[in-house]
Amino acid sequence: MEPPPYRRIAAEIARRVAEGELRPGDRVPSVRRIATEWGVAMATATRVLQALRDDGVVRTVPRVGTVVAEPARRRSVTPRPAPPPRDTSDRDRVVRAAVDIADSEGWEAVSMRTLAAHLGMATMSLYRHVGNKDDLLLQMIDHCFADFAAPVPPPRDWRAGLVAAAHRLWGLFRDHPWLASVVTLSRVQSVPNLFGYTEQVMRALHETTLDSDTKLLVHLTVYGYVSGLAGSREAEARAEDVTGVDGDEWMAVQEPAMEALLTSGRFPCFTEVVGGLDGGYDHDLDRMFSLGLESMLDGMAARLPGLHR
């Protein structure tokens, strides 16, 4: 008896993995791309990914998506990292472990008890390295922003400098999705490496004739844009954690309701746009980030004469 379509598609993706076309850590085709490539319904495409998860070929990584599993993890429960030796559990080790937990499970998952279990330590022994959870958070932020501690070459102009700083910050929030939600604009956190980012922005604006108030306004506007857009990754991760459904699977479930809205005649302009999409819409945050950043800087260039020497 011929296997059902979702099984045949799952077998093809598993073959790509086995032959090295897709390697551990690579993202596998999304539900929408599976539906388009194989000409099947979204519900069938969703079953493909579920079958691959059940077989241990892929796994869902919070804030990343569905990726090829490590060979050792296939057909087995994902193991927790082995705890480091006790004699290496110094402050840096504690902070790095806390960052690892936050990266995989979110900042809310970090507690002194969880961190101690992750490190194989007694909970009270952590207080030799961090004063409390608030102190731990500041050290985690400092650790993540360490890349900004190193000086950068002078930018060729203000715009190139702001673009470089914003892209570095965007990459940092991509690597640590929880970070955007804990670094605030209104209550400044006195973290040395965090000020390394601020210094890079101020260096970009140094040769302009903007006054100090406007320089800070530009800095906070750019930071607010990057962190705000980055926060959507964290929001999606929270929704996935709560529902157990990733973005592609959620859209597959919503497809009938969306189709009903589009055929209702109430939203003709939106329906026309959706009808013009070739193979669906790829919700690419990197594209959105680049478009928004360049547009924002265009606006600043037009409104702030002091940016031009």
DOVEXTOR-948712 format. One record per residue (C-alpha): x, y, z. Coordinates in steps of 0.02 Angstrom, whole numbers. Each point is the difference from the previous one (the first is absolute). Layout:
BEGIN
REC      u      v      w
REC      X      Y      Z
...
end
This chain:
BEGIN
REC      u      v      w
REC      0      0      0
REC     69    170    -50
REC     40    112    149
REC   -103    160     22
REC     67    161    -80
REC     66     73    162
REC    105   -157     29
REC     72      6   -176
REC     49    182     22
REC     73    -32    173
REC    103   -142    -75
REC     68    116   -135
REC     53    131    128
REC     77   -137    108
REC     98    -57   -155
REC     68    177    -23
REC     57     -4    180
REC     80   -172    -17
REC     94     51   -157
REC     63    162     75
REC   -104    122   -102
REC    -69     60    165
REC    121     -1    145
REC    -28      6    189
REC    -60    172     49
REC    -64     45   -175
REC   -180     59    -10
REC   -112   -121    -92
REC   -135     56   -123
REC   -143     91     86
REC   -180    -60     -5
REC    -38    126   -137
REC    151    -48   -104
REC    -41   -185     15
REC   -177     36    -56
REC     64     99   -150
REC    141   -117    -51
REC   -103   -160      9
REC   -169     74    -43
REC    -87    -60    158
REC   -117     81    125
REC     70     95    149
REC    -72   -130    118
REC     97   -136    -93
REC    159    104      7
REC    -24     21    187
REC    -11   -190     19
REC    165    -16    -95
REC     94    102    131
REC    -87    -90    142
REC     51   -169    -73
REC    180     59    -15
REC     -5     58    182
REC    -72   -166     54
REC    140    -91    -93
REC    131    112     81
REC     61     67   -168
REC    -40    180     45
REC    -31     98    159
REC    -79    166     40
REC    119    128     72
REC    -84    144     93
REC     26    166    -90
REC     80    -88   -149
REC   -125   -122    -76
REC      5   -180    -60
REC    178    -59    -33
REC     91   -162    -38
REC     38    -93    161
REC    173    -55     50
REC     26   -185    -45
REC     24    -46    182
REC   -170     76     41
REC   -100    -93   -131
REC   -129   -122     68
REC     43     54    177
REC    -46    133    124
REC    109    154    -14
REC    123    -12    145
REC     43    143    114
REC    179     61    -16
REC    119    -90    116
REC     40    107    151
REC    174     74      0
REC    127    -54    131
REC    -25     85    166
REC    169     83     -2
REC    -47    100   -156
REC   -160     73     74
REC     71    175     21
REC    -94    159    -37
REC     25     -7   -188
REC    -60   -179     -4
REC   -154     46     99
REC    -41    147   -113
REC     28   -100   -160
REC   -113   -138     64
REC   -136    126     42
REC     13     73   -175
REC    -14   -175    -75
REC   -160    -33     98
REC    -74    169    -51
REC     46    -30   -182
REC    -89   -167     -5
REC   -145     29    120
REC    -17    188     26
REC     51    115    142
REC   -146    -54    109
REC     72   -176      5
REC    158     62     87
REC     -8    -25    187
REC    134    -34    128
REC    -70   -174     26
REC     -4    -40   -187
REC    173     72    -26
REC     71   -101    143
REC    -76   -160    -70
REC     70     41   -173
REC    174     20     74
REC    -11   -145    122
REC     25    117    147
REC    -89     35    163
REC   -115    150    -19
REC     80     96    144
REC    173    -18    -76
REC    -55    112   -145
REC     -3    148    118
REC    189     -5      8
REC     -2     60   -181
REC   -159    106    -17
REC    -88    103    131
REC   -178    -38    -57
REC   -102    -22   -158
REC      5    186    -39
REC    190     -2     11
REC      2   -156   -109
REC   -104     88   -133
REC    121    146     -9
REC    146   -119    -20
REC    -94    -96   -136
REC    -31    162    -95
REC    183     48     18
REC     52   -172    -64
REC   -113     12   -153
REC     59    176    -45
REC    183    -47     20
REC     26     14   -188
REC    -31    187     14
REC    144     20    122
REC    127     -8   -141
REC     28    164    -93
REC    -55     11   -180
REC     81     99   -141
REC    -69    176    -25
REC   -149     -3   -118
REC     15     89   -167
REC   -157    102     43
REC   -142      7    125
REC   -115   -112   -101
REC    127   -139    -24
REC     37      7    186
REC   -183    -14     51
REC    -32   -141   -125
REC    149    -98     67
REC    -53     24    181
REC   -182    -44    -36
REC     47   -158    -95
REC    116    -57    141
REC   -141     30    124
REC   -125    -93   -109
REC    118   -149    -10
REC     21      3    188
REC   -189     -4     28
REC    -15   -139   -127
REC    125   -104     98
REC    -80     43    168
REC   -186     33    -31
REC    -39     30    185
REC    126    143      8
REC   -110    131    -84
REC   -132    -17    135
REC    118     26    148
REC    104    147    -61
REC   -110    152     28
REC      1    174    -74
REC    -79     90    147
REC    105    -72    142
REC    182      1    -48
REC     97   -154     56
REC    180     40     44
REC     79   -142    -97
REC    173     37    -74
REC    -16    -99   -160
REC   -175     68    -31
REC     77    172     -3
REC    120    -68   -131
REC   -149     -1   -120
REC    -45    178     51
REC    180     54    -30
REC     -4    -72   -176
REC   -155    101    -40
REC     72    159     77
REC    158    -27   -104
REC   -106     -9   -156
REC    -80    167     45
REC    158     82     66
REC     43    100   -156
REC   -177     62    -27
REC    -63    168     63
REC   -146    -73     97
REC    -16     62    178
REC     15   -123    144
REC   -188    -15     26
REC    -28    -47   -183
REC    144   -123     -1
REC    -79    -92    145
REC   -169      8    -86
REC     73    -80   -157
REC     87   -133    105
REC   -157    -47     96
REC   -109      3   -157
REC    114   -121    -90
REC     15   -111    152
REC   -188      2     28
REC    -32    -51   -180
REC    122   -146      5
REC    -54    -64    170
REC   -185     21    -40
REC     10   -103   -159
REC    112   -128     85
REC   -132    -17    135
REC   -116    -81   -125
REC    115   -152     -1
REC    -20    -16    188
REC   -188     22    -14
REC     -9   -140   -129
REC    108   -111    111
REC   -116     31    148
REC   -152    -42   -106
REC     84   -159    -60
REC     44    -50    177
REC   -179     27     60
REC    -89    -82   -147
REC    129   -129    -54
REC    -30     56   -180
REC    130     89   -106
REC    -39    143   -119
REC    -23   -107   -155
REC   -113   -122     91
REC   -101    144     70
REC    -27     71   -174
REC    -52   -172    -62
REC   -134     -9    135
REC    -58    177    -40
REC     -9    -29   -187
REC   -188    -41     -8
REC    -46    155    101
REC    117    108   -105
REC    -75    -69   -160
REC   -174     43     63
REC     53    179     34
REC     82     19   -170
REC   -152    -64    -93
REC   -123    103    101
REC     20    152   -112
REC     31    113    150
REC    186     27    -31
REC     23     16   -189
REC    168     89      2
REC     79   -124    120
REC    -76   -145    -96
REC     79     67   -160
REC    171     10     83
REC    -13   -177     69
REC    -55    -61   -171
REC    158     74    -75
REC    117    -97    114
REC     94   -135    -93
REC     15   -151    113
REC    -45     89    162
REC     80    136    103
REC    165    -28     89
REC     -6     94    165
REC    183     50     -9
REC     46    110    149
REC    173     36    -72
REC    -78     78   -156
REC   -121     97    109
REC    144     61    109
REC    104     61   -147
REC   -146     90    -83
REC    -53     84    161
REC    177     52     47
REC     40     76   -169
REC   -168     90     -6
REC     25     69    175
REC    173     64    -42
REC    -67     80   -159
REC   -126     92    108
REC    134     56    123
REC    109     63   -142
REC   -146    104    -64
REC    -55     69    169
REC    167     29     89
REC    112    121    -97
REC    131    -18    135
REC     40   -174    -63
REC     83     79   -152
REC    165     84     34
end
